[in-house]
Amino acid sequence: MGTFSHSIRSFDDQALVALLTRRPDLASPSPANLVSLAARASNGASLSRALASLNASALEILESVFILHSLGRGTSEADLRSAVLGDGREGHEGREDSTGVNGDSSDAAQFRAELSTLTSLALLWWDEDQLRLAPGLEDLFETFPAGFGPLSSNAVATDPLPASAPEYSRTVLNAVLWGPPVARVPANLLSTHAAANEPPTNEALRWLLHNAYLELLDSSHVYIPRQTAFALRQGRTHRGLSLPPLTGHAASLTPESIQSEAARAATESVRLVTELIALWERDPAQSLRNGGLPVRELKRVANSLDLTSEDAVLVCELALASRLVRTSDDAAKDFSPTVSADDWLALDVEHRWSQLVQGWLVSQRMPWRIGQLDERASTINALHPEVHEAWVPRLRNNVLSVLREHPLAPMTPELVLAELRWHAPRAAITPESVAGLFREAEFLGLTGAGALLPGTDDGLAAALANALPEPVGEIFVQGDLTGMVPGRPTPPLEALLELCAVVESRGGALTVRFTPESITRAFDEGMGAAEIIDELGMYSVTPLPQPLTYLIADVARKHGNVRVGAMSSYIRIHDEAAAAAILSLPAFASVGIFEIAPTVLGASAPITTVLQLLREAGMAPVVESPDGQVITADRQSEKTRVSTRSIRSHLDVNLGVSTPFPGDDALGKVTYLGTRKAPLGADSAPLAVVAQLRAEHEATPTPSPTPPHDGVTGGGTPGESSKISDSSPDQGDEPSLTIVLLREAIADGSLVTIAMADSRGTLTHRTLKPLRLDSGRLRAADPARESELTVAIHRIASVTRLNQPHTTEPPAGN
Amino acid sequence: MPNGPLIVQSDKSLLLEVDHEQATEARRAIAPFAELERAPEHIHTYRLTPLGLWNARAAGLDAETVVNVLINYSRYPVPHSILVDVAETMSRYGRLQLTTHPTYGLVLTTTDKAVLAEVLKSKRTKGLVGERIDDSSVIVHRSERGNLKQALIKLGWPAEDLAGYVDGEKHPIEISPVDKAKDKPWTMRPYQMGAVENFWHGGSGVVVLPCGAGKTIVGAAAMAKSSTTTLILVTNSVSARQWRDELIRRTTLTEDEIGEYSGTRKEIRPVTIATYQVLTTRRKGEYTHLELLDARDWGLIIYDEVHLLPAPIFRMTADMQARRRLGLTATLVREDGREDEVFSLIGPKRFDAPWKDIEAQGYIAPADCQEVRLTLSDADRMTYAIAEPEDKYRLAACAPGKVRVVLDLVKKHEGEPTLVIGQYLDQLDELAKALGAEVITGQTPVKERQRLYEAFRTGEVTKLVVSKVANFSIDLPEASVAIQVSGSFGSRQEEAQRLGRVMRPKQDGRTAHFYTVVTRDTVDQEFAAHRQRFLAEQGYAYSIIDAEDVSA
């Protein structure tokens, strides 16, 4: 009797190399000698790893050895063969996946091949003519190897079921015979006898237990003992060897049809990613705080690319995987194209596609998870940074290997999954991941009609170039203003059509429609009517139809009829001579002055600069409003009109003194603006605001342009509490300002007048003493009513501070 | 293969290159299963739709033939998904069949038990079927034959109706060998005979022929073939008279054998012509003239202008599935999208001839379409610019300058029978005055209308101004110029009808002219764009000229 280490020691060099290659964990660190190699090879972790690499057939052979051995049966190759494959005498009625006429020989071949794999992996070893399991392997089998239950220590039945057995006995026995060997039974099975309404199987169960075909596992479970099952399976451990599910799957596609489908999908995916880049270049997509793409942004992508949201997810994910887009580094973290997108865009279709595929091949992302719920039950967004797993590339590689092994066969995710599960029964593969990867491959055009694009092993770009149809440089233009390129357009033709037509359908051919809008777009891009007609005519097979040339001429007639330009101010003058005089003054060259029409001049400088120049030039200009009314200007200065005014209205800061910008003393303060109410920050520069805030302390009082309403003006009183005092209650404060005011009031215990809106929007004013402010609610005391109340912040329209703390000083002012 | 005339797009459209040497062959091969969508000068677009494929299946084509046709004529490999889809869709037709069982009567049988189980589980078939006979057949309530077919097509499993028809009351009808009106011998055109043959062979169904291709004759021939009492449903009373005249002229039927059932007359005779309107008249929520449908044991029911068949008639038709039905139309396209109801209640398409083909055979005058663009005066432009949106179309359509243009056009075709068609009565009156022509509107009495048509037909009158009433079923054989001045929002159907007016066979083979006068840069022009698209898609030469160039 040999030992496992003996068998290892008898490996020749070639066999050892094979062993170490296929079980690389045995080789590092290099074992000291063959004995320690043998020890390592029977180590549990190493064995598990080896088992994980086995396919279903090999595992079945191992199981069979294990069962035969446990039953004290011989485990020679012949014994094993008859236990697994049968000895050929009996019929194969139990075979589930019979492969027809050649079934037996392919079974046998598979059996021999797997047996030699198992011995070369040192999972089985030869003890003379008997096969033995590597030590330690016994512990690694599932609970019920090959569907066998535990051995029974009692004498159990091994004879076929006699004809006298009660009805249903056979049904019950068959249910557990091939596993799972354990069945649940009524807990009171043995205590009650033939109760009136008990199921008829109970009697059968009792008979089977009594006659030792079944044994009790516990009070509510029975099992079929291993010996009984082996006998009733007629000495078989398996119904046969599981063969690869795709054996004999027909290669029914032609390379041309795969190429055409793949090429279509490939060009389409490249086009879509290109469009995504263009879209996000114009208008980057916002990102969520967690880094994902908001559903709203995904919809925008889907709408502008005319895709379903599932496809839009794929386009975004492909672009991300190829590093063509990512979140920007600035604070907004928007999604925008990367620098490498520019390089990518410069490539031709084949190479752009090749880069997309390469990015996808190594990507760990799992787009199929998007839209599902994560463990915290929130929806997973596209481009979410955490949607990735390290095993994804490996699984993708396996999926592609299956496809590669079955060229020209139309595959489905289900077939691929079955094949993968046969190859590695012990690996956990989810159907959705296989389906997801399959769909991505199809979307990318790496596969067409479910088969791998031929020639991808020799270079992706070349394979696509082979698959792409010869580009066509001609177009049929028709009277209904459509055009059709009978094939893939040449790049210049495609560019031309992109410029002046709308694509209607893609596929084998490209159909486009010319619309007034599309022609206008071409004009916008600087093409002229003659140019469009010439270029289209060059590609057109037939003369351009009259309606199209008429359309182009019609658009040309209208194009540019309305013109827009930029200017900051205008000058209207009574007579042309004066206008000409102004135009010729050198001082005005610096303000970008130009003639719009006789007696009307435009300038690119703001109104104040122009006003000053005109005054310096000895004119007597007045400022007019859009409706032509003259606005009286005084000498009070103001520059950043809206921001300063609105800040003053809230903070009562005199900008005439504090504005850090030069030249303000020369500017007239335009009073009509002063009466207009503008919200804070509508167009004020942040810098300016800060400057104003800083300047606050040096503020000197000036009469406010807004007469104080009710409440108290704190105009002349310096100090913190008096600064913020003249906001008018009806004006509607900036929310943050409301909160600031309330916080301050809480801090120094002062009274405020609060305008609150009820659910109908009616305002009520109350004088309150704010107490606490949290989670969007204000707790305040009403001194007049001696009560407390809680108000939601969003109901507070405005807060007016009564400027002195209530208890310490009497209110000042009117 | 690499150089076929057909390109199959992934959106299920088929592009046919007309000038390709195999084009005619390919067209003939795909016409049975693909719907012609557009037929401009160079590339015709066909579309694969479930209804089209089922029509083909009903005509006896199998999926393999369809797939082979696509593969044989396609320039590029046909997308795999389309081939799969064709096979899948076509296999759906005929899995369910309506048959007559000697003991159970009307039964729904299947070759696929799962399909029957699926459709019976649906809510749509509740109450339409009776007891299950076995796994693959179920009793159908006789009265629900039509409703069940409708429900099944909605479920995507159209049933093949093999339950046969009642024989109906016999009545001898024959095609007259001489044209009684002209007292000259005449024969049917080959495509008309083909249409009748296909219809009769298929049982019930729809024959699609362009305006002017002689649909009435197809109807008459079908009646002769049936030789039973016949109910003919038409759109209006003018059309009813024309059917009557045509039947008397072309068949052995006499005036006494043909009854008119309309608002004014209620005659029930072996051949009865009724209007849709009278059938759909309701009093106190009840259809008052339903008894007509059972007044006789009709052997054949003819529906004229199927695409206009109102919904209540569909419901009545659902109850008449045991009678043979013939639908006649110029287009299967319905503005309301109820094409599937036509399929299930009247029957599959039995015959279809593309307009251009018939034109090529010389039976329809070729038409030349021109859009005349009129520039508004500055004052009118200002009025238009500030008008309320709802008034804009009327303002644009009734631009005063149009009268001048119409006068120029009429002058250009002086002596040729000319129709001026419009929507707004004021405008029509004004035009009539300027042209010195009579006006026909909805208010014109039928007698007067017929007198004017007759005068127009004989050449006594060469100019007529007509309102929308002219759209349907009038027969003006000699009109060779039509000028449209305004129309209701350019519906596709209206275009087909209006063009039909001028496409009647001409003795001398002159080109027919269709003018449409529109005002530039207004909604009128936008509608004209639809019109242009439709006409160009139908393959008519279309060009745009400026109003100033008309007289030149």
Interface residues (C-beta under 8 A of the other chain):
Chain A: L253 T254 E256 S257 Q259 S260 E261 R264 P410 G448 A449 G450 P469 F476 V477 Q478 G479 D480 L481 T482 M484 P486 G487 S505 R506 G507 G508 A509 T511 V541 T542 P545 Q546 P547 Y550 K558
Chain B: I7 V8 Q9 S10 D11 S13 L15 E17 R38 P40 E41 H42 I43 T45 S74 R75 Y76 P77 V78 P79 H80 S81 D521 Q532 R533 A536 E537 Y540 A541 Y542 S543 I544
